Amino acid sequence: MEYNITNYCNIKDNKIFHNGQEIYRNKGELPFLDFIKGAYKELEIAYPKFYKMDSLSKLSLIASSVLLDNYKEELDEKMAIVLSNRSGCIDIDRIHQTNIDEDGIAGARPANFVYTLPNISLGEISIKYQLRSENSFFIFDSFNPNFLIAYSKSLINLKKCNSLLVGWVEVNEEAYNGFLFMIEPKPGMELTEKKLLELI
């Protein structure tokens, strides 16, 4: 059975694209948090916990919502999630450390601490879509399509999943780039390094 790229989303430069078509653009150059909150409202994404999440989880949730909210078929609860980035959850780490520096151990606020692992973004996606799946978060210096393809294929070959949500979700202060794509056993774009580098 051949697995292909069937659906993808890009979020960068104050714009959101779904399968190459622009679906949201922010007027002006807003800070990341203002941009992503505007997208949440405009795209009518329903997940009230959004406002409490860290920047990385917000980016991951919006990108996954673009792909999955209007998915035409029933979602497979065993859809695997494989995400990656360069900076982990550095934004919330900075906030957490600043609070401790200013207030000592009393500054270690649970609302921030819970997001000091990048894989929490995987959990937010899994909760929203009720996925009971394999999931992993990897840190690379840059987008690593060869690894993501090989790892995804290994999960498929081991029968850990039937489909995957994969990609790159990087947020470091005002620098951000979200690129998620779905891998499914149906017609689509060829799952190759060359194609992924074109799409990102």
C-alpha positions, -999 to 999 in steps of 0.1 A, spaced: 0 0 0 15 34 -10 15 62 15 14 98 2 11 134 14 -26 142 13 -31 175 31 -7 202 44 -7 235 62 18 264 63 18 292 89 44 319 86 48 356 78 14 365 92 -4 341 68 -19 307 69 -21 284 38 -40 252 34 -28 230 5 -12 260 -10 -42 283 -8 -42 313 15 -70 310 41 -60 337 65 -39 368 64 -33 393 91 -33 430 81 0 445 92 29 430 111 14 418 143 34 401 171 31 363 169 6 360 198 -17 386 184 -15 370 150 -23 335 162 -51 347 184 -66 365 154 -64 333 134 -80 313 161 -110 337 161 -112 342 123 -111 304 116 -137 297 143 -116 270 160 -133 256 190 -109 248 218 -114 272 248 -81 260 264 -63 277 236 -59 310 255 -41 293 284 -16 274 262 20 284 254 31 297 220 43 264 207 10 246 215 -10 275 200 9 272 167 6 234 167 -31 235 175 -40 260 148 -20 241 121 -36 208 131 -70 224 132 -66 237 96 -60 201 86 -84 181 108 -114 203 116 -129 199 81 -114 165 74 -139 147 51 -135 113 66 -138 99 101 -105 105 120 -86 73 129 -80 75 166 -47 57 160 -34 85 137 2 90 149 17 125 155 53 132 148 65 168 154 98 185 154 115 219 158 148 236 167 140 255 199 118 231 219 95 252 241 120 280 246 94 308 249 76 293 279 110 282 294 121 319 294 89 330 311 92 302 337 128 311 344 121 348 347 93 341 372 117 320 393 144 346 391 120 373 403 101 354 430 121 323 438 104 289 440 71 307 445 75 320 409 73 284 396 37 288 384 20 255 375 3 272 345 37 278 329 55 247 342 30 223 326 42 236 291 79 233 297 81 202 276 76 205 238 56 172 237 28 189 255 17 203 221 12 167 210 -11 162 240 -32 192 232 -37 179 196 -45 144 209 -70 158 234 -88 180 209 -92 151 184 -94 122 209 -64 105 193 -50 75 212 -19 72 192 19 70 190 34 104 192 69 118 193 86 152 193 122 156 179 146 185 181 168 192 151 190 221 140 167 225 109 138 208 92 148 171 87 126 155 60 146 124 56 143 115 93 106 123 94 99 101 64 120 72 77 104 75 112 69 77 98 75 47 76 88 27 105 56 34 125 36 22 95 57 -9 90 54 -18 127 16 -13 124 16 14 151 -7 35 129 -26 38 97 -20 75 91 2 103 105 2 140 112 38 151 108 58 183 106 78 213 119 65 238 145 90 263 155 84 294 178 112 315 192 100 349 203 87 365 170 103 339 147 78 312 139 71 286 112 45 260 112 44 232 86 22 202 91 12 175 67 -8 143 67 5 109 54 -22 85 44 -26 53 23 -44 71 -6 -36 91 -37 -17 123 -31 18 139 -35 48 116 -33 63 113 1 99 124 -7 125 148 7 123 169 -25 86 173 -22 86 182 15 114 208 9 92 223 -18 61 225 4 78 240 35 
